[in-house]
Amino acid sequence: MIRNIFSCLVLCVAALGSSAEPLDAQSYERGRAVIDRAIEFLRSSQDQQTGGWSHNPNGPNLPAISGLVINGMLLDPRIDASDPMVERGIDYILSFAKDDGSIHDNMLPSYNTAICVSALSHARTHRADSALASGIAFLRTVQYHNNNTGGIEAPDFKEPVDPDHPYYGGVGYGKHGRPDLSNLSFFLQAMHDAGVSSEDPAYKRALVFLKRVQMDEDINEMPYADASKQGGFIYATVPDAESVDSIPGQSQAGEFKETTADGSSITRLRAYGSMTYSGFKSLLFADLPPNDPRVLVAWRWIESNYSLEENPGMGDQGYYYFLCAMGRALDAYGSDTVADHDWRVDLINTLESLQQDDGSFSIKHERWMENNPTLITAYALIALQHALN
């Protein structure tokens, strides 16, 4: 009998990840109208000379911004790569392709390449597919593992890392020389969008890093997770290359006081919204089942901290990034409700209220380039496309 009860529990948990009910017609039409206005804004803001978005004639540029725009456009069933705007945008992205398969303007290679690979994977043209294969090959060189050092993103880091190292399985960028969940999430999004099997070693290695940024003592063996039962995700295992030996962890949301199972209080790194949805989505892309403990505790955090008023734990910082990660994650999970809320309707309502007359969205905070109307409109467009999917 106990076995039967357990089997029923597993089936009930698995049902959480079942296909969502169709969105009601009125909400769908309202969401479609917000999408149409966002696309109209993006069409008007495309650089006429280059075909890119947020192009800086003095450089350097971030082709990733154009990649996010193209991604949002090509998620729309009414638009394909033959659209003149999309076609020019793809040409712009490909103009930054390097001989090693990376796509960037001599800065942030992993970030730019991963986002552009996701965009190209939706285009499915001959030119896009060729660059797609090269881009995936490049991305494999920036994941830390036994036979790799982090590649072009960490030129001063000379030694491959074993599974015990806090870098293992991660992907990073820039001056810090260490991996983080945001970059790993874009990396896995690219792998997923390009159709790379979840049995690929890249996913298996990523799961090692993912467990080390999930704040739950039963999952994460790192000292900074001791006695924590949050279930959500933080940013990185270390804040910089100099702190590898101490492994303090890093959360952009800082620390907070957490109540333990015995009622005592501890101070731990705070899990927060954008990273938790990014981590949750990454677990799903690795094909973990809904009843896997890592998925269950992440879902518990999502239900307990559900809000579209802010990026939970971060306020207005990274707000549109958060909405994009949320839309992608909950669409991947397949449930239309979170804590008895229809997240798709809530997302449509929220972005409808934030949309301005020109189709862009109100700036909530300047951090992480979210004072760029094109960038936040692209994030919002992707989130909405997944809500209407």
C-alpha positions, 0 to 999 in steps of 0.5 A: 500500500505504501508503494501505491501511495508513493506511486500516486504521489509521483504521478501527481507531481509529474502532472504539474509538468503536464501540458497547459490549458489553452489561453482564453481567447480574450487574453490571447488577443490582448497578448497578441496586441502587445506583441504586435506593438513591440514588433512595430517598435523593433522594426522602427528601431532597426539600424537602417545602414547595418540591419542590427539593433543598438548598433554603435558605429564606433564599436564595440557592439553586442550582436547578442541584442540583435540576437534577442530581437531575432529570437523574439521575432522568430518565435512568432508563427507569422514571421520566418527568416524570409522577413526582410527585417529578420533577414537583414538582422541575421546578416548583421549577426553573421557579420560578427562571426569569427573563424573559431565559430564565435560571434562577437565584436571582440568582447563577451564571446560566450554571451554573444555567441550563445544568444546568437546561436539561439537566434540562428537556430530558429532561422533554419536557413543554409547560412544560419545552419552553417554558422550554427554548427560552428557556434556550437563547436565554439561554445563547447570550448568555454565550458570548464571541465577536465579537458578544458580551461574555459577557453577564450573567456579565461586566457589566464586560467591554464589548468583544466578543472576536475569535478571537485573544482567550483568552476566545473561545468560552468560557463563565464565571461569577462574580467572575473574569470569565473563561471556564473549561472546566467552565462551557463543558462544562455549556453544551455538555451543555445544547446537546447535551441540548436537541438543538442541532445540532453545526453550530451556531456555538456548537459551532464557537466552543467548539472554539477555546476547547477547543484552548486548554485542551488540553495538547498543543503540536500542538493548543494554540498558547498558550505554556503548552502549548509542548513539552507532549504530555500531551493532557489538559485544564486549567481555563482560559486565564487565572486572572482578568481581570487576566491576559489580556495575559500568558495564563498558563493555569490548572490547578486541579491546578497544575504538574508536570515533564513529560519532552519528546520529546528527554528533557529536562524542562519544567514545565507546567500539569498536565492532570487527570481531571475537566477531561479527561473534560469536554473529551473529552466536549465534543469528542465533542458537537461531532461530532469523529471518533474519529481526529481528533488532538484526540480521539486525544491526549485518549484517550491521556491517559485511557488513561494516567491511568485510575483511579477511586481519585481524580480523577487529578491532584486526589486526592479534590478534585472526586471525584464531579464527576469520576465524573459527567464520566467516565460521561457522556464514556465513554458518549458515546464508546461504548467499554466498556473503557479500558486493558483495564478495563471502566469500567462495572464499575469504576464500579459497584464503586466507587460500591457501596463508597462508598454508605452505608446511607441511599443517599447516598455517603461524602464524600471532600472538602469542596471545590466543595460536595462535602460536600453529600450531595444534590449528590454523590448526584446526580453519582453517580446520573448516572454510574451511569445512563450506566454502565448505558445 
